[in-house]
Amino acid sequence: MDQQRLDKFREQLDLHHAWPSVFTFKFIVPVGKEIPLKELFPNHTPNVKTSENGNYTSFTYQMMMPSSQAVIDIYITAAKIEGLIAL
């Protein structure tokens, strides 16, 4: 994600959330890539759904986040997971 997009995302997060705030993360990963995603949220239990064909798994996490930068940091780290789609 380039800096301009990050700045716009931070602006939107700060506009819609009063930090600290509960934030919902939603990700879709190919089967076999679940562990790296789960490692980003070691103390949280996600809502998990498998796709109809069993090729993908969706994860929804709700977490108390201290700031927009903390949210962005998770998205930046998650983006390194091959095949990940962030919603």
C-alpha positions as CSV (number, residue, x, y, z in Angstrom):
1,M,0.0,0.0,0.0
2,D,1.5,3.4,-1.0
3,Q,1.7,6.2,1.5
4,Q,-1.1,8.2,-0.1
5,R,-3.5,5.3,0.3
6,L,-2.3,4.7,3.9
7,D,-2.9,8.3,4.8
8,K,-6.4,8.2,3.3
9,F,-7.2,5.0,5.2
10,R,-5.9,6.5,8.4
11,E,-8.1,9.6,7.8
12,Q,-11.2,7.4,7.3
13,L,-10.5,5.3,10.4
14,D,-10.0,8.4,12.5
15,L,-13.2,9.9,11.1
16,H,-15.3,6.8,12.0
17,H,-13.7,5.6,15.2
18,A,-13.0,7.2,18.6
19,W,-9.8,5.4,19.7
20,P,-9.5,3.0,21.5
21,S,-12.3,1.3,19.7
22,V,-13.5,-2.2,18.7
23,F,-12.5,-2.8,15.1
24,T,-13.6,-5.7,12.9
25,F,-11.0,-7.3,10.6
26,K,-12.2,-9.5,7.8
27,F,-9.8,-11.6,5.7
28,I,-10.0,-14.4,3.2
29,V,-7.1,-16.7,2.7
30,P,-6.5,-19.8,0.6
31,V,-6.6,-23.1,2.4
32,G,-3.2,-23.7,3.9
33,K,-2.5,-20.1,4.6
34,E,-4.6,-19.9,7.8
35,I,-1.8,-20.3,10.3
36,P,0.2,-17.1,9.4
37,L,-3.1,-15.1,9.7
38,K,-4.0,-16.7,13.1
39,E,-0.5,-15.8,14.3
40,L,-1.4,-12.1,13.9
41,F,-4.2,-12.6,16.5
42,P,-2.8,-15.0,19.0
43,N,-5.2,-14.3,21.8
44,H,-8.4,-13.9,19.8
45,T,-10.9,-16.5,18.4
46,P,-12.2,-15.6,15.0
47,N,-15.5,-16.4,13.3
48,V,-14.4,-18.8,10.6
49,K,-16.2,-19.9,7.4
50,T,-15.0,-22.2,4.7
51,S,-15.9,-21.4,1.1
52,E,-18.4,-23.6,-0.7
53,N,-15.7,-25.4,-2.7
54,G,-13.4,-25.6,0.3
55,N,-10.6,-23.5,-1.4
56,Y,-10.8,-20.5,0.9
57,T,-11.4,-19.7,4.5
58,S,-12.8,-16.4,5.8
59,F,-11.8,-15.0,9.2
60,T,-13.5,-12.3,11.1
61,Y,-11.9,-10.8,14.2
62,Q,-13.3,-8.2,16.5
63,M,-10.6,-6.6,18.6
64,M,-10.2,-3.5,20.8
65,M,-7.6,-1.4,19.0
66,P,-5.7,1.5,20.5
67,S,-5.3,3.6,17.3
68,S,-5.7,3.8,13.6
69,Q,-2.0,3.1,13.3
70,A,-2.4,-0.2,15.1
71,V,-5.1,-1.2,12.6
72,I,-2.9,-0.2,9.7
73,D,0.0,-2.1,11.1
74,I,-2.0,-5.3,11.2
75,Y,-3.2,-4.8,7.6
76,I,0.4,-4.1,6.5
77,T,1.6,-7.3,8.1
78,A,-1.3,-9.4,6.8
79,A,-0.7,-8.2,3.3
80,K,2.5,-10.2,3.3
81,I,0.5,-13.5,3.5
82,E,0.4,-15.0,0.0
83,G,-3.1,-15.0,-1.5
84,L,-4.7,-13.0,1.4
85,I,-7.7,-10.8,0.6
86,A,-8.5,-8.1,3.1
87,L,-12.1,-6.8,3.2
